[in-house]
Amino acid sequence: MRRIGLLRIAVLALAGVLAVHADADRPNFIFIMADDMGYSGLSCYDNASGIKTPHLDRMAANGVKFTDFHSNGAVCSPTRAALLSGRYQQRTGITSVVKAKECRNQGLALEEFTIAEMLKSGGYRTALFGKWHVGYSTKFNPVKQGFDEFIGFVSGNVDYQSHLDLAQQEDWWKQDQLTPEEGYQTTLIGSHALDFMERNQKNPFFLYVAFGAPHSPFQGPGDPAVRGAGSVKQSEIDMECAYREMIESMDAEVGRICTKLEELGLVKNTFIFFCSDNGPAKEWSKSADLKGGKGSMSEGGHRVPGIAFWPGTIPPAVTGETAMILDFYTTYAALSGTPVPEQVQLDGVDLSPLLFNGEKLPVRTLYWSKPGAGAARRGPWKYFPQQKGALYNLDTDLAETTDVSAQHPEIVQQLKAEYVRWDAEVNANPTGPAIDPDISATPPKGKSK
């Protein structure tokens, strides 16, 4: 069933209540997500590779720059499931990558009351431009999950020029229909975001801008396709140069979004947040001195940039408070005045007191997990249950080089007990991954192009 009866009734009642609120009092939300970009991927995060990101740097200088912000997963799909559901991704059953070659029948369960559905129930226009990656089937398409508009790709990555996925299948959609479109992926995503803002300037809106950059394949705006007819091999492209160009192109699109807000007079009523879905995939894109990268439970796998920008409302600051992507569901609900039906179990906290007034966040234990590995974090202490109970003090050892579990057995026991309890709870009754029985888990034979 698409929704249980009580939840459906609650949502309908909610929409009626919120209809009396003046749209002008309710902020727009733009959530911008980079893909596979580590903590030091931006020049405002002490990037040493020469990458220039002036627009994101300006946002960081005039907003709140997080130094301890985290993705919920260390790979793509789990983090996106957490953002959309406002819950640890384990509750959704999406704990690893929804792969193009073997998981095409899987997706985010329709029972999840997504962040888009929540805001839509409160009168918001909703759109996703870019990467979905929580379901290939049209049954799990964004327009079936609360988004009024979707243009982009549903797989983990597509060629930036030909828009073919890893299985050589066409993967550029408008709503729930394959709709080829020429152009460099990053630029297209930005252009569609601008068009949506122009058309919805009189309505409160939620705009999810999910760039593919700088995820592989590594292609700058001037590079040829590496998949499909007339393509070249990835090895023929200078990947490090392309990586820089991909981030700089994404930054340029962020700049275009900010400029459009100024042109439309929406700057003071729009809250922008920028982050990445996980750490970097390549050694030459490593996250500063952090241990690990994409796929790792160490800091390099999930500590990512986080920039909150809302001129006139969020004062400039640098914060060391620890926050996660799943917190934004709770935050948006609070800021929009949209009650969440009590049947929806959220795991995040409202970040607005921190962002507006610099208040401390509630003390809590945070968790990361993937099949075969996990971590628990409380304050400076980070515990790894599968690494012989290793414990690190991130205040003094951010690179996670020195195991201090022997010196702090009481902290080990506390975090071990909390992790075991959490692991049992979030995996007790997952909603998915949902399976579409009408399509194959593997792609069709042959190439689509």
C-alpha positions in Angstrom: 0.0 0.0 0.0 1.3 3.5 -0.9 0.6 4.9 2.5 -1.2 3.7 5.6 -4.6 5.2 6.1 -3.8 7.3 9.2 -0.8 8.9 7.5 -2.7 9.8 4.4 -5.5 11.4 6.5 -2.9 13.3 8.5 -1.2 14.7 5.4 -4.5 15.9 3.9 -5.4 17.6 7.1 -1.9 19.1 7.3 -2.2 20.6 3.8 -5.5 22.3 4.9 -3.9 23.8 8.0 -0.9 25.2 6.1 -3.0 26.8 3.4 -3.7 29.7 5.8 0.0 30.5 6.2 1.2 33.3 4.0 3.7 32.0 1.4 5.9 35.1 1.9 6.6 34.0 5.5 7.9 30.6 4.4 11.4 30.3 3.1 12.6 28.6 0.0 15.0 25.7 0.4 17.8 24.9 -2.1 19.8 21.8 -1.1 22.9 21.4 -3.3 24.9 18.1 -3.2 28.2 17.4 -4.8 29.1 13.8 -5.6 32.3 12.1 -4.3 33.9 15.3 -3.2 35.9 15.2 0.0 36.4 17.6 2.9 39.1 19.6 1.2 37.5 19.7 -2.3 36.8 23.5 -2.1 39.3 26.3 -1.8 37.6 27.6 1.3 38.5 24.3 3.0 42.2 24.8 2.4 42.3 22.9 -0.8 45.9 22.3 -1.9 45.3 21.2 -5.4 44.7 24.7 -6.9 41.0 24.2 -7.4 39.2 27.6 -7.4 35.7 27.8 -6.1 35.0 31.5 -5.6 31.2 31.3 -5.4 31.1 28.6 -2.8 33.9 30.4 -1.0 31.7 33.5 -0.9 28.9 31.5 0.6 31.2 30.1 3.2 32.5 33.5 4.1 29.0 35.0 4.4 27.2 32.0 6.0 28.0 29.2 8.4 30.9 27.0 7.4 30.9 23.6 9.1 34.2 21.9 10.0 32.5 18.8 11.4 29.7 18.0 8.9 29.0 14.5 7.8 27.3 12.5 5.1 25.2 9.6 6.4 26.8 7.1 4.2 30.3 6.7 2.8 28.8 5.9 -0.7 26.1 7.5 -2.8 22.8 5.7 -2.4 22.7 5.4 1.4 23.4 9.1 1.9 20.6 10.0 -0.5 18.2 7.7 1.2 19.0 9.3 4.5 18.4 12.8 3.1 15.1 11.9 1.5 13.7 10.0 4.5 15.2 12.0 7.4 16.2 8.7 8.9 19.2 6.5 9.1 19.4 4.8 5.8 19.4 1.4 7.5 15.7 2.0 8.3 15.1 2.2 4.5 17.1 -0.9 3.7 19.4 1.0 1.3 22.7 0.4 2.9 24.9 0.1 -0.1 25.1 1.3 -3.7 22.1 0.7 -6.0 24.2 -0.7 -8.8 23.6 -0.2 -12.5 24.6 -3.7 -13.4 22.9 -5.8 -10.7 20.3 -3.7 -8.7 18.1 -2.2 -11.3 15.0 -3.6 -9.7 15.7 -2.0 -6.3 14.6 1.4 -5.0 13.5 3.6 -2.1 10.3 2.1 -0.7 7.2 4.2 -1.5 6.2 3.8 2.2 8.9 6.4 3.0 7.4 9.9 3.6 10.1 11.8 1.8 11.4 15.3 2.5 9.8 16.3 -0.8 6.4 14.8 0.1 6.6 16.5 3.5 7.2 19.9 2.0 4.8 19.3 -0.8 2.1 18.6 1.8 2.8 22.0 3.2 2.2 23.8 -0.1 5.8 23.8 -1.5 6.7 23.3 -5.1 9.3 20.6 -5.3 12.0 19.7 -7.9 15.1 17.5 -8.3 17.6 18.2 -11.0 20.5 15.8 -11.3 21.2 12.5 -9.6 18.6 10.3 -8.0 20.3 6.9 -7.4 17.7 5.3 -5.2 15.8 3.4 -7.9 16.0 2.8 -11.6 12.4 1.6 -12.0 9.8 4.2 -13.0 7.9 2.9 -10.0 10.5 4.5 -7.8 11.0 7.7 -9.9 11.3 11.0 -8.1 7.9 12.1 -9.4 6.4 9.1 -7.5 8.3 10.2 -4.3 7.0 13.8 -3.9 8.9 15.8 -6.6 6.7 17.8 -8.9 9.6 18.0 -11.4 12.6 15.8 -12.2 15.2 16.1 -14.9 18.4 14.2 -14.6 19.6 10.6 -14.2 18.6 7.8 -11.9 21.8 5.8 -11.8 25.0 6.3 -9.9 26.8 8.1 -12.7 26.4 9.0 -16.4 28.8 10.2 -19.0 28.9 13.9 -18.8 28.4 14.3 -22.6 26.5 11.2 -23.8 24.5 10.6 -20.6 25.0 6.8 -20.8 25.2 5.0 -17.5 27.8 2.4 -16.4 25.8 -0.3 -18.2 25.8 1.7 -21.4 22.1 2.5 -21.1 20.5 5.9 -21.9 19.9 7.6 -18.5 18.6 11.2 -18.9 15.0 11.6 -17.8 12.3 14.2 -17.8 9.7 13.2 -15.2 9.4 9.4 -15.6 10.3 9.3 -19.3 13.6 8.9 -20.9 14.2 12.2 -22.7 17.6 12.7 -24.3 19.1 16.2 -24.1 22.3 17.5 -25.4 24.8 19.3 -23.2 27.3 19.0 -20.4 25.7 17.4 -17.5 26.6 20.0 -14.9 25.5 22.9 -17.0 22.2 21.2 -17.8 21.5 20.7 -14.1 22.2 24.3 -13.3 20.1 25.6 -16.2 17.1 23.5 -15.2 17.4 24.8 -11.7 17.4 28.4 -12.9 14.3 27.8 -15.0 12.5 26.2 -12.1 13.3 29.2 -9.9 12.1 31.6 -12.5 8.7 29.8 -12.9 8.2 29.4 -9.2 9.3 32.7 -7.8 5.9 33.4 -6.4 5.6 30.1 -4.6 7.6 28.6 -1.7 9.8 25.9 -3.3 12.2 23.1 -2.4 14.9 22.7 -5.0 17.2 19.7 -4.7 20.2 20.2 -7.0 22.2 16.9 -7.1 25.3 17.4 -9.2 27.1 14.4 -10.6 30.4 16.2 -10.2 33.0 15.3 -9.4 32.1 11.6 -9.6 33.6 9.6 -12.4 33.8 9.5 -15.3 36.3 12.3 -15.2 35.3 14.8 -17.9 35.6 18.5 -18.0 33.2 20.6 -20.1 35.5 20.4 -23.2 36.3 16.7 -22.9 34.7 14.1 -25.2 32.4 11.3 -24.2 33.9 8.1 -22.8 30.8 6.0 -23.3 28.8 5.5 -26.5 29.5 6.1 -30.2 32.6 8.1 -31.0 33.8 8.0 -27.4 37.4 7.8 -26.2 38.9 5.8 -23.4 39.0 7.5 -19.9 42.8 7.0 -20.0 43.0 9.5 -22.9 41.7 12.3 -20.7 43.9 14.0 -18.0 41.8 12.9 -15.1 43.3 15.2 -12.5 42.8 18.2 -14.8 39.2 17.1 -15.5 38.5 16.7 -11.8 39.5 20.3 -11.2 37.4 21.5 -14.1 34.4 19.4 -12.9 34.5 21.1 -9.4 35.0 24.5 -10.9 32.1 24.0 -13.3 29.9 23.0 -10.5 31.0 26.1 -8.6 30.1 28.2 -11.6 26.6 26.7 -11.6 26.2 27.5 -7.9 27.2 31.1 -8.8 24.5 31.2 -11.4 21.9 30.0 -8.9 22.9 32.7 -6.5 22.8 35.4 -9.2 19.3 34.2 -10.3 18.1 34.5 -6.7 19.4 38.1 -6.6 17.7 38.9 -9.9 14.4 37.5 -8.6 14.7 39.3 -5.3 14.6 36.0 -3.4 18.0 36.1 -1.6 16.6 37.0 1.8 13.9 34.4 1.7 16.0 31.4 0.5 18.1 29.1 2.6 20.9 27.3 0.5 22.9 24.4 1.9 25.8 22.8 0.1 27.5 19.5 1.0 28.8 16.3 -0.6 27.4 12.8 -0.4 30.6 11.1 0.8 34.4 11.3 0.6 36.6 11.3 -2.4 37.2 8.2 -4.6 40.7 8.9 -5.8 44.0 9.4 -4.0 44.7 12.7 -5.7 41.4 14.0 -4.5 42.1 12.9 -0.9 40.4 14.7 2.0 43.2 16.8 3.6 44.9 14.6 6.2 41.9 12.5 6.9 42.1 8.8 6.9 40.3 6.9 4.2 38.0 8.0 1.4 34.9 6.9 -0.3 33.5 3.7 1.2 35.5 4.1 4.5 34.0 4.4 8.0 37.0 6.6 8.8 36.6 10.4 8.7 37.8 10.7 5.1 34.8 8.6 4.0 32.1 10.8 5.5 33.4 14.1 6.8 32.5 16.5 4.0 32.1 20.3 3.4 28.9 21.9 4.8 27.9 25.5 4.0 24.7 27.1 5.1 23.9 30.4 3.4 20.9 32.7 4.0 21.9 36.4 4.0 20.1 38.4 6.6 19.1 35.4 8.6 22.1 33.2 9.1 25.1 35.3 10.4 28.6 34.4 9.2 30.3 31.9 11.4 32.5 28.8 11.5 31.1 26.0 13.6 32.7 22.9 15.0 29.3 21.4 15.9 28.7 17.9 14.6 25.8 17.5 12.2 24.6 15.1 9.5 22.7 15.2 6.3 19.6 13.6 7.8 19.2 16.6 10.1 17.8 18.6 7.2 14.5 16.9 7.1 13.8 18.0 10.7 15.3 21.4 10.0 13.1 22.1 6.9 10.0 20.9 8.7 10.7 23.3 11.5 11.5 26.3 9.3 8.6 25.8 7.0 6.1 25.2 9.8 5.1 21.9 8.3 4.2 19.3 11.0 5.4 15.8 10.4 2.8 13.1 11.0 3.6 11.3 14.2 3.8 8.0 12.3 7.0 9.2 10.6 10.0 8.4 12.8 12.8 10.9 12.2 16.4 10.6 13.4 17.6 14.2 12.9 17.6 17.4 15.0 16.6 20.9 14.0 19.8 22.9 13.1 18.2 26.3 13.0 19.1 27.3 16.6 22.7 26.6 15.8 22.6 28.4 12.4 20.7 31.4 13.7 22.1 31.9 17.2 25.2 29.8 17.4 23.5 27.5 20.0 25.1 24.1 20.8 23.4 21.1 19.4 22.0 18.4 21.7 24.5 15.9 22.9 23.9 12.7 20.9 25.6 9.6 19.6 25.9 9.5 15.8 26.3 6.3 13.8 27.7 5.2 10.4 27.4 1.7 9.1 27.8 -0.4 5.9 27.8 -4.2 5.5 30.7 -5.5 7.6 31.8 -2.2 9.1 30.5 0.6 11.3 31.3 3.4 13.7 29.8 5.3 16.6 30.6 8.9 17.6 29.9 10.8 20.8 31.7 14.1 21.3 35.3 13.6 20.3 35.2 9.8 20.8 34.8 7.6 17.8 34.4 3.8 18.2 34.8 1.1 15.6 33.1 -2.1 16.7 34.5 -4.2 13.8 38.1 -3.0 14.3 38.7 -4.9 17.5 36.9 -2.1 19.3 39.3 0.7 18.3 38.7 4.1 19.9 40.0 7.4 18.7 39.9 10.9 20.2 39.2 13.2 17.2 40.0 16.3 19.2 43.6 15.3 19.4 43.8 12.7 16.6 41.6 13.7 13.6 43.7 11.4 11.3 42.7 8.4 13.5 46.2 7.1 13.9 46.3 6.2 17.6 43.9 3.7 19.2 43.2 4.7 22.8 40.7 2.0 23.7 43.0 0.5 26.4 43.2 3.9 28.2 39.4 4.5 28.1 37.6 1.1 28.6 34.5 2.8 30.1 34.0 4.9 26.9 34.5 1.8 24.8 31.8 -0.1 26.8 29.3 2.8 26.5 29.7 3.2 22.8 29.7 -0.5 22.2 26.4 -0.9 24.0 24.9 2.1 22.2 26.1 0.8 18.8 24.6 -2.7 19.4 21.3 -1.2 20.5 21.2 1.2 17.5 22.2 -1.5 15.0 19.4 -3.8 16.3 16.8 -1.0 16.2 17.5 0.4 12.7 17.7 -3.0 11.1 14.7 -4.5 12.9 12.0 -3.6 10.3 13.5 -1.8 7.2 11.0 -0.6 4.6 13.2 -1.8 1.8 14.9 -1.9 -0.5 11.7 -2.1 -2.4 11.7 -4.5 -5.4 10.0 -3.9 -8.7 9.1 -7.5 -9.8 8.4 -6.3 -13.3 11.9 -5.4 -14.3 15.2 -7.3 -14.2 18.0 -6.6 -11.7 20.4 -6.6 -14.6 20.4 -4.3 -17.6 19.0 -5.3 -21.0 21.5 -7.1 -23.2 23.3 -5.0 -25.7 24.0 -1.3 -25.7 21.3 1.3 -25.9 23.4 3.3 -28.3 
